[in-house]
Amino acid sequence: MRLLTILLILLSSCTDDNTEASSYCGAVVDEKLRNPVSEDRGKPVTIIGISEPNLISIIDDEGRADLIQLQAITPIPEKSRAAITFLNSLGTGAYLYLADGDDQDNRCEVRVEDDLVARPGQLFSNDSGLSFSEELLINQLVNVDDRTNCDGDLIVSCFSSLQLLD
């Protein structure tokens, strides 16, 4: 069963970039699933707060703050505290990959708690290279959200297979 799960993960991944950042599922960037993902398609950011396991405040190197909704995952209420603690252990340095790339019209913005606006994307740890979303899923701290927007459906099947890993 484990071999089948790994095979499904590999088959659902796209490999159209020759880059260094690789993960089980990759990331949706510029409306395409990319794995591995090129560092030049992302931007270095610092995590300044985590309000929910899928809702992270960041600041980029130019001092612009943003709220990021980790794409295609949803919190498990009774595991939220453990998930936030786990995310904090990954460090504050990350690479951000936005689902809509650097789209200036922000077509992918979503309304979240307290009527705040977030942009869907993926974060990868600078220290370990790990995908925040994938690590949360593998550790069963969040669920897959198939009601995702902005091409998140491209990564949902791979994320679902990660929940099967022990």
DSSP file (Angstrom, degrees, kcal/mol; ACC not computed):
  #  RESIDUE AA STRUCTURE BP1 BP2  ACC     N-H-->O    O-->H-N    N-H-->O    O-->H-N    TCO  KAPPA ALPHA  PHI   PSI    X-CA   Y-CA   Z-CA
    1    1 A M     >        0   0    0      0, 0.0     4,-2.3     0, 0.0     5,-0.2   0.000 360.0 360.0 360.0 -41.4    0.0    0.0    0.0
    2    2 A R  H  >  +     0   0    0      1,-0.2     4,-2.3     2,-0.2     5,-0.2   0.904 360.0  50.9 -63.0 -40.9    2.8    2.4    0.9
    3    3 A L  H  > S+     0   0    0      1,-0.2     4,-2.4     2,-0.2    -1,-0.2   0.902 109.6  50.4 -62.8 -41.6    4.5    1.8   -2.5
    4    4 A L  H  > S+     0   0    0      2,-0.2     4,-2.4     1,-0.2    -1,-0.2   0.901 109.7  51.0 -62.5 -41.7    1.2    2.5   -4.3
    5    5 A T  H  X S+     0   0    0     -4,-2.3     4,-2.1     2,-0.2    -2,-0.2   0.924 111.1  47.2 -62.2 -45.6    0.8    5.7   -2.4
    6    6 A I  H  X S+     0   0    0     -4,-2.3     4,-2.4     1,-0.2    -2,-0.2   0.899 111.2  51.9 -64.1 -40.4    4.3    6.9   -3.3
    7    7 A L  H  X S+     0   0    0     -4,-2.4     4,-2.5     1,-0.2    -2,-0.2   0.913 108.8  50.7 -61.5 -43.4    3.7    5.9   -6.9
    8    8 A L  H  X S+     0   0    0     -4,-2.4     4,-1.8     2,-0.2    -1,-0.2   0.891 109.5  51.2 -61.8 -39.9    0.5    8.0   -7.0
    9    9 A I  H  X S+     0   0    0     -4,-2.1     4,-0.7     1,-0.2    -2,-0.2   0.941 111.9  46.2 -62.4 -47.3    2.3   10.9   -5.5
   10   10 A L  H >< S+     0   0    0     -4,-2.4     3,-0.7     1,-0.2    -2,-0.2   0.890 112.2  50.5 -64.7 -39.3    5.0   10.7   -8.2
   11   11 A L  H 3< S+     0   0    0     -4,-2.5    -1,-0.2     1,-0.2    -2,-0.2   0.815 108.7  51.9 -69.2 -29.7    2.5   10.3  -11.0
   12   12 A S  H 3< S+     0   0    0     -4,-1.8    -1,-0.2    -5,-0.2     2,-0.2   0.584  93.3  94.0 -84.4  -8.1    0.4   13.3   -9.9
   13   13 A S    <<  -     0   0    0     -4,-0.7     2,-0.4    -3,-0.7    13,-0.1  -0.559  68.4-138.8 -85.2 148.5    3.5   15.6   -9.8
   14   14 A C        -     0   0    0     11,-0.3    21,-0.9    -2,-0.2     2,-0.2  -0.852  10.7-166.0-102.6 141.2    4.5   17.8  -12.7
   15   15 A T        +     0   0    0     -2,-0.4    19,-0.1    19,-0.2    22,-0.1  -0.534  41.6 126.3-128.1  67.7    8.2   18.1  -13.5
   16   16 A D        +     0   0    0     -2,-0.2     2,-0.4    17,-0.2    -1,-0.1   0.388  58.2  69.9-106.7   5.2    8.5   21.0  -15.9
   17   17 A D        -     0   0    0     19,-0.3     2,-0.9    -3,-0.2    18,-0.0  -0.954  66.4-145.1-120.2 141.1   11.2   23.0  -14.0
   18   18 A N        +     0   0    0     -2,-0.4     2,-0.2     2,-0.0    19,-0.0  -0.813  56.8 124.2-100.2  90.2   14.9   22.2  -13.5
   19   19 A T        -     0   0    0     -2,-0.9    19,-0.1     2,-0.1    -2,-0.0  -0.706  67.6-111.3-139.9-175.2   15.3   23.6  -10.1
   20   20 A E  S    S+     0   0    0     -2,-0.2     2,-0.8    17,-0.2    18,-0.1   0.809  86.1  83.7 -95.9 -34.6   16.4   22.9   -6.5
   21   21 A A  B     +A   37   0A   0     16,-0.9    16,-2.8    15,-0.0     2,-0.4  -0.618  57.1 164.1 -80.9 110.9   13.2   23.0   -4.5
   22   22 A S        +     0   0    0     -2,-0.8     2,-0.3    14,-0.3   109,-0.1  -0.940   6.6 160.8-127.7 148.9   11.5   19.7   -4.7
   23   23 A S        -     0   0    0     -2,-0.4     4,-0.1     1,-0.1   107,-0.1  -0.854  54.1 -85.8-149.0-177.6    8.7   18.2   -2.6
   24   24 A Y  S    S+     0   0    0     -2,-0.3    -1,-0.1     1,-0.1   -11,-0.1   0.950 122.7   9.9 -60.5 -48.5    6.1   15.4   -2.9
   25   25 A C  S    S-     0   0    0      1,-0.3   -11,-0.3   -12,-0.1     2,-0.2   0.662  90.1-149.1-111.1 -20.8    3.6   17.6   -4.6
   26   26 A G        -     0   0    0    -13,-0.1     2,-0.3     7,-0.1    -1,-0.3  -0.579  30.9 -75.8  83.6-149.3    5.3   20.9   -5.6
   27   27 A A  E     -B   34   0B   0      7,-2.1     7,-2.8    -2,-0.2     2,-0.7  -0.992  28.7-111.5-151.1 150.3    3.3   24.1   -5.7
   28   28 A V  E     +B   33   0B   0     -2,-0.3     2,-0.4     5,-0.2     5,-0.2  -0.788  46.7 168.0 -83.4 118.6    0.8   25.8   -7.9
   29   29 A V  E >   -B   32   0B   0      3,-3.0     3,-1.5    -2,-0.7    70,-0.2  -1.000  63.2  -3.1-136.1 133.3    2.6   28.8   -9.4
   30   30 A D  T 3  S-     0   0    0     68,-0.9    70,-0.2    -2,-0.4    -1,-0.1   0.884 131.0 -56.8  51.9  41.0    1.4   31.0  -12.3
   31   31 A E  T 3  S+     0   0    0     68,-2.2     2,-0.3     1,-0.2    -1,-0.3   0.656 119.7  98.6  68.8  19.3   -1.6   28.8  -12.6
   32   32 A K  E <  S-B   29   0B   0     -3,-1.5    -3,-3.0    67,-0.2     2,-0.6  -0.984  76.2-117.1-134.5 147.6    0.4   25.6  -13.1
   33   33 A L  E     -B   28   0B   0     -2,-0.3     2,-0.5    -5,-0.2    -5,-0.2  -0.736  38.6-171.2 -81.0 124.3    1.5   22.7  -10.9
   34   34 A R  E     -B   27   0B   0     -7,-2.8    -7,-2.1    -2,-0.6   -19,-0.2  -0.971   8.6-163.3-125.3 129.6    5.3   22.8  -10.7
   35   35 A N  S    S+     0   0    0    -21,-0.9     2,-0.2    -2,-0.5   -13,-0.1  -0.818  84.0  27.7-156.4 115.2    7.5   20.2   -9.1
   36   36 A P  S    S-     0   0    0      0, 0.0     2,-0.4     0, 0.0    -1,-0.4   0.543  94.3-146.5 -72.9 167.0   10.3   20.9   -8.5
   37   37 A V  B     -A   21   0A   0    -16,-2.8   -16,-0.9    -2,-0.2     2,-0.3  -0.881  12.4-122.7-106.9 136.4    9.7   24.6   -8.1
   38   38 A S    >   -     0   0    0     -2,-0.4     3,-1.8   -19,-0.1     4,-0.5  -0.544  10.0-135.7 -77.5 135.0   12.3   27.1   -9.0
   39   39 A E  G >  S+     0   0    0      1,-0.3     3,-1.4    -2,-0.3    -1,-0.1   0.842 105.5  62.3 -57.4 -32.4   13.5   29.5   -6.3
   40   40 A D  G 3  S+     0   0    0      1,-0.3    -1,-0.3     3,-0.1    -2,-0.0   0.637  95.8  59.5 -73.4 -10.0   13.2   32.3   -8.8
   41   41 A R  G <  S+     0   0    0     -3,-1.8    57,-0.4     2,-0.0    -1,-0.3   0.583 109.4  50.3 -86.6 -11.6    9.5   31.7   -9.1
   42   42 A G  S <  S-     0   0    0     -3,-1.4    55,-0.2    -4,-0.5    53,-0.0  -0.516  77.8-131.4-112.3-176.8    9.1   32.4   -5.4
   43   43 A K  E     -C   96   0C   0     53,-1.6    53,-2.7    -2,-0.2     2,-0.2  -1.000  23.6-109.6-139.7 142.8   10.3   35.1   -3.1
   44   44 A P  E     +C   95   0C   0      0, 0.0    17,-0.8     0, 0.0     2,-0.3  -0.479  45.7 171.2 -69.5 136.6   12.0   35.0    0.3
   45   45 A V  E     -CD  94  60C   0     49,-2.9    49,-2.2    -2,-0.2     2,-0.5  -0.915  30.3-128.9-139.5 164.8    9.8   36.0    3.1
   46   46 A T  E     -CD  93  59C   0     13,-2.6    13,-1.9    -2,-0.3     2,-0.5  -0.974  24.5-128.1-116.4 132.4    9.8   36.1    6.9
   47   47 A I  E     + D   0  58C   0     45,-3.1    11,-0.3    -2,-0.5     3,-0.1  -0.671  29.6 172.9 -80.0 126.8    6.9   34.7    8.9
   48   48 A I  E     -     0   0C   0      9,-2.6     2,-0.3    -2,-0.5    10,-0.2   0.482  62.0  -0.4-113.6  -6.7    5.6   37.2   11.4
   49   49 A G  E     - D   0  57C   0      8,-1.3     8,-2.9     0, 0.0     2,-0.4  -0.897  46.2-152.6-177.8 149.4    2.6   35.4   12.6
   50   50 A I  E     + D   0  56C   0     -2,-0.3     6,-0.2     6,-0.2    38,-0.0  -0.947  18.2 167.3-130.5 110.0    0.4   32.3   12.4
   51   51 A S  E    S+     0   0C   0      4,-1.7     5,-0.1    -2,-0.4    -1,-0.1   0.777  75.3   6.7 -93.6 -28.9   -3.2   32.8   13.3
   52   52 A E  E >  S- D   0  55C   0      3,-1.4     3,-1.8    31,-0.1    -1,-0.3  -0.942  85.1-101.3-142.8 160.2   -4.5   29.4   11.9
   53   53 A P  T 3  S+     0   0    0      0, 0.0    83,-0.1     0, 0.0     3,-0.1   0.761 126.1  34.9 -58.1 -22.8   -2.6   26.4   10.5
   54   54 A N  T 3  S+     0   0    0      1,-0.1    16,-2.1    15,-0.1     2,-0.5   0.250 107.4  75.1-112.6  12.6   -3.5   27.6    7.0
   55   55 A L  E <   +DE  52  69C   0     -3,-1.8    -4,-1.7    14,-0.2    -3,-1.4  -0.922  58.5 171.0-133.1 106.5   -3.3   31.4    7.6
   56   56 A I  E     -DE  50  68C   0     12,-2.8    12,-3.1    -2,-0.5     2,-0.4  -0.952  25.8-141.9-127.0 130.7    0.2   32.9    7.9
   57   57 A S  E     +DE  49  67C   0     -8,-2.9    -9,-2.6    -2,-0.4    -8,-1.3  -0.758  29.4 177.3 -89.6 133.4    1.3   36.5    8.0
   58   58 A I  E     -DE  47  66C   0      8,-2.8     8,-2.3    -2,-0.4     2,-0.4  -0.868  22.6-153.1-131.3 163.7    4.5   37.2    6.2
   59   59 A I  E     -DE  46  65C   0    -13,-1.9   -13,-2.6    -2,-0.3     6,-0.2  -0.995  19.0-142.1-135.5 136.2    6.7   40.2    5.3
   60   60 A D  E >   -D   45   0C   0      4,-2.4     3,-2.0    -2,-0.4   -15,-0.2  -0.306  35.0 -91.7 -91.8 179.7    9.0   40.3    2.2
   61   61 A D  T 3  S+     0   0    0    -17,-0.8   -16,-0.1     1,-0.3    -1,-0.1   0.694 125.3  56.2 -64.8 -19.2   12.5   41.7    1.8
   62   62 A E  T 3  S-     0   0    0      2,-0.1    -1,-0.3     0, 0.0     0, 0.0   0.354 121.2-105.1 -94.2   5.3   11.0   45.0    0.7
   63   63 A G  S <  S+     0   0    0     -3,-2.0     2,-0.5     1,-0.3    -2,-0.1   0.559  71.9 143.0  86.1   8.7    8.9   45.4    3.9
   64   64 A R        -     0   0    0      1,-0.0    -4,-2.4     2,-0.0    -1,-0.3  -0.720  38.1-149.0 -86.2 127.8    5.6   44.5    2.4
   65   65 A A  E     +E   59   0C   0     -2,-0.5     2,-0.3    -6,-0.2    -6,-0.2  -0.666  20.7 172.0 -93.5 150.6    3.3   42.5    4.6
   66   66 A D  E     -E   58   0C   0     -8,-2.3    -8,-2.8    -2,-0.3     2,-0.5  -0.984  31.2-126.5-153.1 157.4    0.8   40.0    3.3
   67   67 A L  E     -E   57   0C   0     -2,-0.3    52,-2.4    50,-0.3     2,-0.5  -0.951  28.0-161.2-109.1 124.7   -1.6   37.4    4.6
   68   68 A I  E     -Ef  56 119C   0    -12,-3.1   -12,-2.8    -2,-0.5     2,-0.7  -0.907  10.2-155.6-112.5 130.7   -1.1   34.0    2.9
   69   69 A Q  E     -Ef  55 120C   0     50,-2.0    52,-1.9    -2,-0.5     2,-0.3  -0.921  28.5-123.6-100.7 115.8   -3.7   31.2    2.9
   70   70 A L  E >   - f   0 121C   0    -16,-2.1     3,-1.1    -2,-0.7    52,-0.2  -0.439  38.9-114.5 -61.4 120.9   -1.9   27.9    2.4
   71   71 A Q  T 3  S+     0   0    0     50,-2.3    -1,-0.1    -2,-0.3     3,-0.1  -0.303  82.4   3.1 -68.9 135.8   -3.7   26.5   -0.6
   72   72 A A  T 3  S+     0   0    0      1,-0.2    73,-2.1    72,-0.1     2,-0.3   0.638 103.2 100.6  70.7  19.7   -5.8   23.4   -0.5
   73   73 A I  E <   -I  144   0D   0     -3,-1.1    71,-0.2    71,-0.3    -1,-0.2  -0.960  48.3-165.3-129.3 155.1   -5.6   22.7    3.2
   74   74 A T  E     -I  143   0D   0     69,-2.8    69,-2.8    -2,-0.3    -3,-0.0  -0.995  27.3-104.8-137.5 143.1   -8.1   23.3    6.0
   75   75 A P  E     -I  142   0D   0      0, 0.0    67,-0.2     0, 0.0     3,-0.1  -0.223  15.7-137.1 -65.3 153.8   -7.5   23.3    9.8
   76   76 A I    >>  -     0   0    0     65,-0.8     3,-2.7     1,-0.1     4,-0.6  -0.966  22.2-142.8-103.8 110.0   -8.7   20.5   12.1
   77   77 A P  G >4 S+     0   0    0      0, 0.0     3,-1.1     0, 0.0     4,-0.4   0.823  96.5  49.4 -48.4 -43.9  -10.0   22.6   15.0
   78   78 A E  G 34 S+     0   0    0      1,-0.2     4,-0.2     2,-0.1     3,-0.0   0.603 116.9  43.2 -74.5  -8.6   -8.9   20.2   17.8
   79   79 A K  G <> S+     0   0    0     -3,-2.7     4,-2.5    62,-0.1    -1,-0.2   0.314  82.4 102.0-113.8   6.3   -5.4   20.1   16.3
   80   80 A S  H <X S+     0   0    0     -3,-1.1     4,-2.5    -4,-0.6     5,-0.2   0.901  81.1  49.8 -60.1 -44.4   -4.9   23.7   15.5
   81   81 A R  H  > S+     0   0    0     -4,-0.4     4,-2.2     1,-0.2    -1,-0.2   0.922 113.2  46.4 -62.3 -43.9   -2.7   24.5   18.5
   82   82 A A  H  > S+     0   0    0      1,-0.2     4,-2.3     2,-0.2    -1,-0.2   0.881 111.9  52.2 -65.2 -37.8   -0.4   21.5   17.7
   83   83 A A  H  X S+     0   0    0     -4,-2.5     4,-2.5     2,-0.2    -2,-0.2   0.908 109.9  47.7 -65.7 -42.0   -0.3   22.5   14.0
   84   84 A I  H  X S+     0   0    0     -4,-2.5     4,-2.4     2,-0.2    -2,-0.2   0.908 111.5  50.5 -66.0 -41.9    0.7   26.1   14.8
   85   85 A T  H  X S+     0   0    0     -4,-2.2     4,-1.2    -5,-0.2    -2,-0.2   0.917 111.2  49.7 -59.8 -43.3    3.4   24.8   17.2
   86   86 A F  H  X S+     0   0    0     -4,-2.3     4,-0.6     1,-0.2     3,-0.5   0.925 109.8  50.0 -62.1 -45.9    4.7   22.5   14.5
   87   87 A L  H >< S+     0   0    0     -4,-2.5     3,-1.4     1,-0.2     4,-0.3   0.900 106.5  55.7 -60.6 -40.7    4.8   25.3   11.9
   88   88 A N  H >< S+     0   0    0     -4,-2.4     3,-1.3     1,-0.3    -1,-0.2   0.823 100.1  60.8 -60.9 -29.9    6.7   27.5   14.4
   89   89 A S  H 3< S+     0   0    0     -4,-1.2    -1,-0.3    -3,-0.5    -2,-0.2   0.680  91.6  67.9 -72.0 -16.2    9.3   24.7   14.6
   90   90 A L  T << S-     0   0    0     -3,-1.4    37,-0.4    -4,-0.6    38,-0.3   0.563 109.6-117.0 -79.8  -7.8   10.0   25.1   10.9
   91   91 A G    <   -     0   0    0     -3,-1.3    -1,-0.2    -4,-0.3    -2,-0.0  -0.243  18.5 -87.5  96.8 173.4   11.5   28.5   11.4
   92   92 A T  S    S+     0   0    0     -3,-0.1   -45,-3.1    -2,-0.1     2,-0.4   0.570  96.3  87.9-100.6 -11.4   10.6   32.0   10.3
   93   93 A G  E     +C   46   0C   0    -47,-0.2    33,-2.4    -3,-0.1    34,-0.5  -0.753  55.2 151.5 -91.2 134.5   12.5   32.1    6.9
   94   94 A A  E     -CG  45 125C   0    -49,-2.2   -49,-2.9    -2,-0.4     2,-0.5  -0.970  44.6-119.1-152.6 164.4   10.6   30.7    3.9
   95   95 A Y  E     -CG  44 124C   0     29,-2.6    29,-2.0    -2,-0.3     2,-0.5  -0.958  31.1-147.1-107.1 131.0   10.1   30.9    0.2
   96   96 A L  E     -CG  43 123C   0    -53,-2.7   -53,-1.6    -2,-0.5     2,-0.5  -0.849  12.7-171.4-102.0 130.2    6.6   32.0   -0.9
   97   97 A Y  E     - G   0 122C   0     25,-2.7    25,-2.5    -2,-0.5     2,-0.3  -0.974  13.8-151.8-119.9 114.7    5.0   30.7   -4.1
   98   98 A L  E >   - G   0 121C   0     -2,-0.5     3,-1.8   -57,-0.4   -68,-0.9  -0.673  15.3-135.6 -89.4 139.4    1.8   32.4   -5.0
   99   99 A A  T 3  S+     0   0    0     21,-2.1   -68,-2.2    -2,-0.3   -67,-0.2   0.851 109.4  41.7 -59.8 -35.1   -0.8   30.5   -7.0
  100  100 A D  T >  S-     0   0    0     20,-0.4     3,-1.2     1,-0.4    -1,-0.3   0.170 106.8-134.1 -98.0  18.5   -1.4   33.5   -9.2
  101  101 A G  T <   -     0   0    0     -3,-1.8    -1,-0.4     1,-0.2    -2,-0.0  -0.451  68.6 -30.6  65.4-136.1    2.4   34.3   -9.5
  102  102 A D  T 3  S+     0   0    0     -2,-0.1     2,-0.2    -3,-0.1    -1,-0.2  -0.203  84.7 168.6-106.9  40.9    3.0   38.0   -8.9
  103  103 A D    X   -     0   0    0     -3,-1.2     3,-1.1     1,-0.2     5,-0.1  -0.368  25.1-156.8 -59.1 116.3   -0.4   38.9  -10.4
  104  104 A Q  T 3  S+     0   0    0     -2,-0.2    -1,-0.2     1,-0.2    -3,-0.0   0.723  88.5  60.7 -73.4 -21.5   -0.9   42.6   -9.7
  105  105 A D  T 3  S-     0   0    0      1,-0.0    -1,-0.2     3,-0.0    -2,-0.1   0.512  97.4-139.1 -84.6  -1.5   -4.7   42.4   -9.9
  106  106 A N    X   +     0   0    0     -3,-1.1     3,-1.9     1,-0.1    -2,-0.1   0.866  35.7 169.3  51.4  44.8   -4.8   39.9   -7.1
  107  107 A R  T 3  S+     0   0    0      1,-0.3    -1,-0.1    -7,-0.1    43,-0.1   0.694  70.5  56.2 -61.5 -17.9   -7.5   37.8   -8.8
  108  108 A C  T 3  S+     0   0    0     -5,-0.1    -1,-0.3    12,-0.1    41,-0.1   0.355  73.4 132.7 -99.8   6.5   -7.0   35.0   -6.3
  109  109 A E    <   -     0   0    0     -3,-1.9     2,-0.4    10,-0.1    10,-0.2  -0.265  37.7-161.9 -58.1 143.6   -7.6   36.9   -3.1
  110  110 A V  E     -J  118   0E   0      8,-2.9     8,-2.7    39,-0.0     2,-0.4  -0.970  19.2-119.8-128.4 145.4   -9.9   35.2   -0.7
  111  111 A R  E     +J  117   0E   0     -2,-0.4     6,-0.2     6,-0.2     2,-0.2  -0.690  40.8 171.9 -81.4 132.6  -11.9   36.5    2.3
  112  112 A V  E >>  -J  116   0E   0      4,-3.0     3,-1.1    -2,-0.4     4,-0.5  -0.525  41.1 -25.4-126.6-166.1  -10.9   34.9    5.5
  113  113 A E  G >4 S+     0   0    0      1,-0.2     3,-1.9     2,-0.2    -1,-0.3   0.018 126.6  13.4 -47.5 147.9  -11.7   35.3    9.2
  114  114 A D  G 34 S-     0   0    0      1,-0.3    -1,-0.2    -3,-0.1    -3,-0.0   0.758 128.8 -72.4  53.9  28.5  -12.7   38.8   10.4
  115  115 A D  G <4 S+     0   0    0     -3,-1.1    -1,-0.3     1,-0.2    -2,-0.2   0.743  90.9 151.7  61.6  26.3  -13.2   39.9    6.8
  116  116 A L  E <<  -J  112   0E   0     -3,-1.9    -4,-3.0    -4,-0.5     2,-0.4  -0.449  42.3-126.2 -80.0 161.2   -9.5   39.9    6.1
  117  117 A V  E     +J  111   0E   0     -6,-0.2     2,-0.3    -2,-0.1   -50,-0.3  -0.931  29.0 179.4-112.9 133.7   -8.1   39.2    2.6
  118  118 A A  E     -J  110   0E   0     -8,-2.7    -8,-2.9    -2,-0.4   -50,-0.2  -0.891  23.0-131.8-128.7 159.6   -5.5   36.6    2.0
  119  119 A R  E     -f   68   0C   0    -52,-2.4   -50,-2.0    -2,-0.3     2,-0.2  -0.947  27.5-120.3-111.2 132.7   -3.7   35.3   -1.1
  120  120 A P  E     +f   69   0C   0      0, 0.0   -21,-2.1     0, 0.0   -20,-0.4  -0.486  55.1 119.9 -72.9 138.8   -3.5   31.5   -1.7
  121  121 A G  E     -fG  70  98C   0    -52,-1.9   -50,-2.3   -23,-0.2     2,-0.4  -0.960  52.9 -98.5-172.5-172.3    0.0   30.1   -2.0
  122  122 A Q  E     - G   0  97C   0    -25,-2.5   -25,-2.7    -2,-0.3     2,-0.4  -0.968  22.1-151.4-129.5 145.3    2.6   27.7   -0.6
  123  123 A L  E     - G   0  96C   0     -2,-0.4     9,-2.7   -27,-0.2    10,-0.4  -0.952   6.3-166.6-117.4 137.6    5.5   28.2    1.8
  124  124 A F  E     -HG 131  95C   0    -29,-2.0   -29,-2.6    -2,-0.4     7,-0.2  -0.987  29.8-111.2-121.9 132.8    8.7   26.2    1.9
  125  125 A S  E  >  - G   0  94C   0      5,-2.8     4,-1.6    -2,-0.4   -31,-0.3  -0.366  12.9-147.8 -63.6 134.2   11.1   26.4    4.8
  126  126 A N  T  4 S+     0   0    0    -33,-2.4   -32,-0.2     2,-0.2    -1,-0.1   0.888  97.5  48.3 -65.2 -39.2   14.4   28.1    4.1
  127  127 A D  T  4 S+     0   0    0    -34,-0.5    -1,-0.1   -37,-0.4   -36,-0.1   0.930 130.5  13.1 -70.2 -47.9   16.2   25.9    6.6
  128  128 A S  T  4 S-     0   0    0    -38,-0.3    -2,-0.2     2,-0.1    -1,-0.1   0.624  88.4-127.7-108.2 -16.6   14.9   22.5    5.6
  129  129 A G     <  +     0   0    0     -4,-1.6     2,-0.2     1,-0.3    -3,-0.1   0.530  58.6 148.5  77.8   5.5   13.3   23.0    2.2
  130  130 A L        -     0   0    0    -40,-0.1    -5,-2.8    -6,-0.1     2,-0.5  -0.461  52.4-118.8 -77.3 144.0   10.1   21.4    3.5
  131  131 A S  B  >  -H  124   0C   0     -7,-0.2     4,-2.4     1,-0.2    -7,-0.2  -0.704  15.5-145.3 -78.0 125.6    6.7   22.4    2.3
  132  132 A F  H  > S+     0   0    0     -9,-2.7     4,-2.1    -2,-0.5     5,-0.2   0.935  98.8  47.3 -56.7 -47.9    4.6   23.7    5.2
  133  133 A S  H  > S+     0   0    0    -10,-0.4     4,-2.3     1,-0.2    -1,-0.2   0.924 111.9  48.5 -62.8 -46.3    1.4   22.2    3.8
  134  134 A E  H  > S+     0   0    0      1,-0.2     4,-2.9     2,-0.2     5,-0.2   0.912 111.1  50.3 -62.7 -42.3    2.8   18.8    3.0
  135  135 A E  H  X S+     0   0    0     -4,-2.4     4,-1.9     1,-0.2    -1,-0.2   0.894 110.1  50.4 -64.4 -39.2    4.4   18.5    6.5
  136  136 A L  H  <>S+     0   0    0     -4,-2.1     5,-2.9    -5,-0.2     6,-0.7   0.914 113.7  46.0 -62.8 -42.3    1.1   19.4    8.1
  137  137 A L  H ><5S+     0   0    0     -4,-2.3     3,-1.7     3,-0.2    -2,-0.2   0.928 111.2  50.4 -66.8 -45.8   -0.7   16.8    6.0
  138  138 A I  H 3<5S+     0   0    0     -4,-2.9    -1,-0.2     1,-0.3    -2,-0.2   0.867 112.2  48.4 -61.2 -36.3    1.8   14.1    6.6
  139  139 A N  T 3<5S-     0   0    0     -4,-1.9    -1,-0.3    -5,-0.2    -2,-0.2   0.327 112.9-122.7 -86.9   8.0    1.6   14.7   10.4
  140  140 A Q  T < 5S+     0   0    0     -3,-1.7    -3,-0.2     1,-0.1    -2,-0.1   0.850  74.0 128.0  55.1  41.2   -2.2   14.6   10.1
  141  141 A L  S   <S+     0   0    0     -5,-2.9   -65,-0.8    -6,-0.1     2,-0.3   0.533  71.8  22.5-101.2 -10.4   -2.5   18.1   11.6
  142  142 A V  E    S-I   75   0D   0     -6,-0.7     2,-0.3   -67,-0.2    -2,-0.1  -0.906  74.5-124.9-142.9 170.5   -4.8   19.5    8.8
  143  143 A N  E     -I   74   0D   0    -69,-2.8   -69,-2.8    -2,-0.3     2,-0.3  -0.794  32.2 -98.4-113.7 161.6   -7.1   18.1    6.2
  144  144 A V  E     -I   73   0D   0     -2,-0.3     2,-0.7   -71,-0.2   -71,-0.3  -0.603  31.0-148.3 -75.0 138.9   -7.2   18.6    2.4
  145  145 A D        -     0   0    0    -73,-2.1     3,-0.4    -2,-0.3   -73,-0.1  -0.920  16.6-178.9-111.9 105.3   -9.6   21.2    1.3
  146  146 A D  S    S+     0   0    0     -2,-0.7    -1,-0.1     1,-0.2    10,-0.1   0.418  73.3  78.6 -85.6   4.2  -11.1   20.4   -2.1
  147  147 A R  S    S+     0   0    0      5,-0.0    -1,-0.2     2,-0.0     2,-0.1  -0.144  72.4 139.7 -96.8  37.5  -13.1   23.6   -2.2
  148  148 A T        -     0   0    0     -3,-0.4     2,-0.2   -76,-0.1     3,-0.2  -0.333  38.8-148.7 -82.8 160.9  -10.0   25.5   -3.1
  149  149 A N    >   +     0   0    0      1,-0.2     3,-1.0     3,-0.1   -77,-0.1  -0.619  64.8  46.9-117.7-180.0   -9.7   28.3   -5.6
  150  150 A C  T 3  S-     0   0    0      1,-0.3    -1,-0.2    -2,-0.2  -119,-0.2   0.901 132.0 -47.6  55.2  52.1   -7.1   29.6   -8.0
  151  151 A D  T >  S+     0   0    0     -3,-0.2     3,-1.7     1,-0.1    -1,-0.3   0.650  96.1 137.2  67.6  17.4   -6.1   26.3   -9.6
  152  152 A G  T X>  +     0   0    0     -3,-1.0     3,-1.8     1,-0.3     4,-1.0   0.747  58.7  75.6 -63.6 -22.8   -5.8   24.6   -6.2
  153  153 A D  H 3> S+     0   0    0      1,-0.3     4,-0.6     2,-0.2    -1,-0.3   0.734  81.9  70.3 -61.1 -20.1   -7.5   21.6   -7.7
  154  154 A L  H <4 S+     0   0    0     -3,-1.7    -1,-0.3     1,-0.2     4,-0.2   0.757 108.8  31.9 -66.7 -23.9   -4.2   20.9   -9.5
  155  155 A I  H <> S+     0   0    0     -3,-1.8     4,-2.6    -4,-0.2     5,-0.2   0.544  94.5  90.0-111.1 -10.8   -2.6   19.9   -6.2
  156  156 A V  H  X S+     0   0    0     -4,-1.0     4,-2.6     1,-0.2     5,-0.2   0.887  86.2  50.8 -57.9 -44.8   -5.6   18.4   -4.3
  157  157 A S  H  X S+     0   0    0     -4,-0.6     4,-1.6     1,-0.2    -1,-0.2   0.900 112.6  46.5 -65.6 -38.5   -5.2   14.8   -5.5
  158  158 A C  H  > S+     0   0    0      2,-0.2     4,-1.3    -4,-0.2    -1,-0.2   0.935 112.5  50.0 -67.1 -44.6   -1.5   14.8   -4.5
  159  159 A F  H  X S+     0   0    0     -4,-2.6     4,-1.0     1,-0.2     3,-0.3   0.896 107.7  55.2 -58.9 -40.0   -2.3   16.3   -1.1
  160  160 A S  H >< S+     0   0    0     -4,-2.6     3,-0.6     1,-0.2     4,-0.3   0.888 104.5  53.0 -61.4 -38.4   -5.0   13.7   -0.6
  161  161 A S  H >< S+     0   0    0     -4,-1.6     3,-1.2     1,-0.2     4,-0.3   0.806 100.2  62.7 -68.2 -27.7   -2.4   10.9   -1.2
  162  162 A L  H >< S+     0   0    0     -4,-1.3     3,-1.4    -3,-0.3    -1,-0.2   0.821  92.4  64.3 -65.9 -29.7   -0.1   12.4    1.5
  163  163 A Q  T << S+     0   0    0     -4,-1.0    -1,-0.3    -3,-0.6    -2,-0.2   0.693  95.3  60.7 -66.5 -17.0   -2.8   11.8    4.1
  164  164 A L  T <  S+     0   0    0     -3,-1.2    -1,-0.3    -4,-0.3    -2,-0.2   0.627  82.2 101.8 -84.6 -14.5   -2.4    8.1    3.5
  165  165 A L    <         0   0    0     -3,-1.4  -163,-0.0    -4,-0.3    -3,-0.0  -0.430 360.0 360.0 -71.3 145.2    1.3    8.1    4.5
  166  166 A D              0   0    0     -2,-0.1    -1,-0.1   -27,-0.0    -3,-0.1   0.420 360.0 360.0 -92.0 360.0    2.1    6.8    8.0
